Amino acid sequence: MAAAAGAFSLREVLSAFQAAVTERREVLLGPYLRGWRGLVRFLNSLGAIFSFISKDAVAKIQIMESYCGGERQEEYRTLQSMVAYELASGLVDIQRRSEHPDSGCRTLLRLHRALRWLQLFLEGLRTAQEDSKTSTICTDSYNASLAAYHPWVIRKAATVAFCALPSRNAFLEIMNVGTPEEAVVMLGDALPHISSVYGITEELYAQHKLLNLP
Ligand code: 1PW
């Protein structure tokens, strides 16, 4: 069953991440940020308790969009061109945040880490038993990824928010891709694309020693 025209569907979000990877394994920032915009809509549909989570993501998406639509937009067409440009122009704070607190490289790194969480979470949801608790899947995937970069107070608030997550079946339905079974199939098709975006980014950042940008 296809989602009604105009209705939000997680399928479109995931296909934005698919469109983000070119044949030359470049990551196009336009589709990447479109994917994130959709994810935020999805997070907001989970209720107000998730707005503190989406707020920071929105702020970071906005920073990236202003680069992508700004004077140097050519340099921000792909992740690869952004990294090359910002590094060559000395626009990245490497030791501590000072002159360039909101570089594209450090801002995107935060979204990249969050994408890992999303990937693990959706993979957990896809493979879990029907009666598994979504809050447990979400907490486990958070602890295995993003939590390592968050101070205690954020970890605590996030874990509390997760308790408000709906059941696995309700969650699969909110995705608006059909029955829970159809949603599981869609996730199986779509998740490799998120993995691929994540893997390319991780490799590029590792190559340039950017994985710990302050
Ligand atoms: C249901 C599964 C949802 C996955 C969606 C991922 C959204 C991730 C946003 C988490 C934000 C938590 C609160 C903000 C923390 C910021 O301090 C932190 N930002 C992120 C994205 O980790 C670090 O940013 P900063 O302070 O270095 O600018």
Residues whose N, C-alpha, C, O or C-beta is under 5 A from the ligand:
A	BS01	1PW	F52 I53 D56 A57 R110 A114 L118 F121
